[in-house]
Amino acid sequence: MIEDEEIYLRNFELRDASVLYIWGQNSRFHKLAGFNQFKNYEEALQAAKQYAKRKYSFAICLKSTNRVIGLVELYERGLDERSGLLKSKEIGFLIDSFYEGQGLMKRALRLILNYAFQELDQLEIWAGVFEENIRSQKLLEILGFKYVYEYDMSQISEVFSYKEKYYLLKKAEWLKIDENTKS
């Protein structure tokens, strides 16, 4: 478990399917973060099983209530040791609409970034954000991420009709930012 004074990150469990199902009914999460839409509880249960299997997928929980309020994940960018991608991850995140604007996602991202850079010894973290998701883009910039490029996903397939902006945070920059916020 990774924690601060207000929240903690824990691995997903099957009991989290009910929260995933609620989020899967929210078209806004699909539009802004690509979160799966679930037709029924069984689909959400399958998703909970998948999240539970992922080593770096975490439920964001409030300490005061133990309620799951969001998710944050680190994804592998490649497993080829020669490519150098073992020291690079991509981050994904989502917070329940009720908890937006309270600084809780910023707390969760600070926790996972510290974990990635200090415990997992990652050298860089990437974040892909849908073009319309201005709030997440601003949060990434506050945390020190730098905009690198935009990719039109429709170039891959007609199935995708969105653009994604990619941001990068290097370990050395994070350590400077993190140290400055402690004083």
N, C-alpha and C positions, 0 to 999 in steps of 0.2 A: 504494500500500500504506500502511496505517495501522498503527502498531506501538507497543509498549512493550517492556519488558525480557523479558517471557515469551511474549507472543502477538503475532500480526499478523492483520490483516483484509485479505483479498484478494477480488477478484471471483471468482465461481464459474466453473468450467470443466467441460467435458463429463466429464472423468475423475472428477469428484466424484459422478457417478451411483451409484457403488458404495456410498458412504457414505449418500447419500440413500435408497437401496434398503434398507439396514440399518435406518435410522431409520423408514422407511415400514412396516417389519414390527413395529415397537414400538407396540402399542396405547396405551401410556401417553402417548406423544407426541401421538397423535390425541386422546386424552381431555383432556389438560391444555393442549395448545397448538393443536389443530385441524390438526396436521400431516397431510398426505395419507397415506393407506395405499396402498401400491403392490402390485398383484397380481403384477407381474413386473418384470424389470430394464428392459424397454423403457419402461414407465411412469416409472420413476426417471430414465431417460435423457431423456425428454421434459421432466421436471421440471427436470433440470440445464440443459437448453437454455433453459427459461424463466427460471430464476435467473440464468443467464449474460447474458441480454438486459437484465435489470433493472440500472439504473445504480447503485442504492444497496443491492444485495443482496451481502452479504459472507460468505465462509466464514471462520470463526474457526479459526486454525491455531496450534499450539504451535511456537515457534521451535526448540526442542530436537529435534523429530522431523519437522517440517513436516506433521504429521497434522492433518486437519480434525476439530475437536472440537465444532463448533457452527455456528450461523448467526445473523446479525443483519441486519435490514433496516430501511430507512426507506421509508415509503410516502407517496405524495402524498395529501393530504386534499382536494385540489381544484385545478383548474388555471385557475380564473377569477380574473384579476388583481384585479378590483374587490372580490371577496369577502375578500381578505386572506389566503386560504388558501395562497398560494404561500410564505408565511413560516411555515407550520405543517406538520409531518410527523407520522406515526404510526410507532411503532417496534414491531418484532416480533423475537422471539429464541427460541432453543432451544439447549440444550447436551446433548451425549451424556451419558447416565446415569453412565457411568464417571467423568466429570469434574465431576459435581455436588459442591457443598460445598467446592471448592478455591479459590474466589474468582476463578476464571477468567471467569465470565460478568460479574461486577462489573467486571473489567478491560475486557472487550470493550464493555460498555455505556458505561463512562467514555470509551473511545476514540471510539465512535460519537457520543456526546453532544458531546464537544469538537469533533469534525468537523462535526456538524450546526450547532452554534451559532457556531463560529468560522470555519469554511471556507464553509459554505453560508448563513451569516447567517440562520438560522431564528430565529424569535421564541418558538416553543413546540413542544414535543414531547408527543404524546399516546401512551398505551399502553392497549390493551384486553387484559384478562387474564380467562381463564375463572374463574368464582367458586370452583371447587375448587382452583385453582392458588395456594395460600397462599404457597408459597416464592417465586414470582415477584412476588407482591404485596408481600411483605416486602422483597425486593431493590429494587423500585421506590421504596418508602418510604425505604430507606437512602440511595438516590441523590437524594432530595429531591422525588420525585414526590408530588403530593397527590391523594388520592381525590376524584373529582368526582361521579360517578353510576354507577348500575348499570342495565343494560338487559337485559330478558328477550327473547332472540332468538326465542322461540316466538311473540312478537307479530307477527313478520314472516311466518313460515311454519311449518307443522307439521313441516317438514323439520328445523328447528333446535330443539333441546330443551335449550339451555343459557342460562345468564345470564353476562353479561360485565361486569366492573367496569372503569371508565375512569378513568385517572390522567392528570395533566397536570404538566408541568415547564416553567416559563417561563425564558427565557434569563437574565434578571436574577438569578433565584434560583440557577440553575446556576452562574453566574459567581461568586456569593458562596460557594457551597458548594465549588466547585472551588478557589478561591483559599485558602479555609480549610484544605483538605486538603493543600495544598502546603507549608504552614509547619510 
